[in-house]
Amino acid sequence: MNSAQTAKQTAAEPRRYTSPLRERQTEQTREMILQALTDELAAGGLQELNIPGLARRAGVSVRTVYRYFPDKEALLHAAEQWLDDRIAPSASPVSADDMAANAEQIFAAFDANESAMLAQWATAVGRAMRAKGRKRRLEAYEAALREVTSHLSRTDARAALAILSYLLSSWTWKTLRDEFGMAGDESGKAVAWALRTLIDDLRKRNGAALTNDTQPGKET
């Protein structure tokens, strides 16, 4: 292709321009929809996901909701991720110690978003939202715990994941709140202590298993 043809083709191509204002408006509209869903959930008025009702609360058209979220699954997934980012804005834990270190912040955030967190357990829509993120969190926790479970049996590693992920959950926050009157800062410290204690024990047991595996006569 000669230079004249290249210039002609370039002139024929539409100019691509991304407007910062349009990007902000897009993000604001998306935020309005997700905020409306969370507000409706927190108010206890969302037993079933109703797109027209959600659109009215958000102040947008039904068509706009579907433009951002093509189906209910996409909406629930985005809403769960949006709420999860408010609860734990930091990156997923990359080590077992990160799980304990994050506990106080996470439980305090549960308190700050109390209505929405309680509604996650009380309504079908809330439980569906929670289920969307639960798998992702379990995968992150499993990866973070691998450093202290890599030489344990599959049964013991599974038990460790189950117990530690249960401790670092909104259900534990709710239980300590309802049965012991503990606020998020207090329950977060208690959970952090429990996680550190269990992680220290796992680290010792994992190290002992590694030593045993590498003793003379043992296959490595």
N, C-alpha and C positions, 0 to 999 in steps of 0.2 A: 504494500500500500504506500503510494507516494505522499508527500507532504500536503498536497492540495486535497487529496481524498481524506487524509487524517483530519485536516482542518474542517472539512465539510461534515464529517461524521461527528466531530466534537461539537460543532454548532447545532447539529440536529438533536443531540442528546439534551434532555431536560436538565436544567441546573438544579442540583440537589442542595437544599438549604434547610438546616435544622434551626427552628426558632426557639431560643431559650424560653421566651414567654409561653409558647405553645407547650413546651415540655413541662413547665411549671403548672400550667393549667391542667394538663393531662394528669400529673401526679396529684394535684389538689382534688380533682374529680374522683380519682381512684381512692384517695384518702377519705373523702366524704362518704363514699359507698361503704367502705370497710368500717368507718367509724359508726355509721348508721346501723350496720349489722351488729356491731358489738354493743351499742347503746340499747338496741332492741332486745338483745340477748340479756343484757344486764338488768333490764326492766322486767324481765320475766314474761315478756309478751310475745316470745318467738318460739312457740312449740313446733311450728312447721315453717319451713323456709318459703316465703311468699315474695316473689320478685316484685310484683306491682306495689305491695305494701312497703317493701324495702326502698323502692324507687321514690315513693312519696316521702318517706322519712328523710332520705338523702337529698331531696329537692331536685332530682333529675328524672329523666324519662326512663321508661322500661327499656327502650331501645339503647339508651346510654349504658345502662347496667350490663346488657348483653354485649355491648361493644367492648367493654373491658373484661367481662367474664362470660365466655360463651355458653357455659352451663353451670349448674349448681355445684358440681364437683370442683370446678375451677374456682368458684366463689368461696366455697368452704376451705379449700386449700390455701387460698390467698389470705383469707381472714384469720386462719389459724397461724400462718406464718407472721402476719402483721401483729397479732396479739403476742405471739411468742417473742418477737423482736422487742416488744415493750417490756416483757418480763425479764428476758435475758439478752440485752443488746450486745453483750460481748460475744466473741467467737465461741464455737462449741469447744468443750474441754478437750485438750490434746493429751492430758495425762490424768492419772487417778487423783493426784493432788489438786488438780484444777477443779474436780468435782466438789471436793470439800471446801475449797476456797470460794467457790461461787454460791454456796448454800445460803449464806447470810443475805447476799444481794438479791437472790431469787425469792427468798421467803418474804423479804421486805417488799418486793415488787408484787407479790401475791396480795399483800395487804393493800397496796396502792390501787390494785385493780380488783378489789374484793368482789364486787357485784358480778363482774364478768366471769371471774374464776368460779364462784358458786354456781352461776348459771350453766357453766360447762358441765356440771354434774347433775343439775336439776332438769335440764331440757334435752330433748332428743337432738336438736340442732347443735347444742353445746357439746354433747357427747360425740357427735359426728365430727365436729371441728377438732376436738381433742384427739380423736383417733387418727386424724390426718397427720398430726405432728408426733404422736407417740412413737411410731415406727422409726422416724428419723432420729428422735432423741435416743432411743435404745441402741441404734447403730452407732451413734456418737459415743455413748457411754461404754459400749462393748469395746470399741477401738481404744478408748482412753484407759480402760482397765487391763488391756492386754499386757502391759508391762508388769503387772502384778499377778497375772493369772496364766501366763503363757506356758508354765510347766505344771500347772495343776490339771487334774482330770477334767474331762468335759463336764461331768456332773458338778464338780466343785466350782468351776468357772461359771457355769450357768446359775448356780445358787448365788454366787457373789454378785453377778449382774442383776439378778432378780431383787435381792435385798437392797443393794445400794441404789438402784434406780427407783425402788419403791420409797426409800427414805427421801430421795430428792424429787418429790412429786407434790402436786397440789393436793392430792388425797391426804398425804401425811400432814401438810399444812392445815388442811380442813379438820382432820382428826384432832390434832394438838390444839387447835383453836376452839373446837366445839366441846371437847371432853376435859381439857385442862385450862382453858381460858388463856392460852398463850398467844401473845401478839407475834407478828412475823419476825421482829428482831430477836425475840427470845427463842422462838422455835427454830429460827435459822441458826442460831449459835448452838443449840442442842443438836441439831442435825449435823452441823459441821463437825462437832466433837465426835458424834457417832461414826460419821464417815471416816474421819482421820483414824479413829481407833480400829475400825475394820480394815482400812487400807494398810495400816501398819502390820496388822496380823497377816493379811494376804501377802504382803511383801516378804515377811519372814518365811511363811510357808512356801511361797514360790521359790525363794532362794534355797531353802532346804531341799525342795524337789529337784532343783537344778543341780545341786551338789551331788545328790544321790544318783541322778542320771549320768553324771560325768565321772563317777568313781571307776577305778580300774575294774575291768570285767563287765562294765555296763556298756551297752551300745549307745553311741552319741549320734 
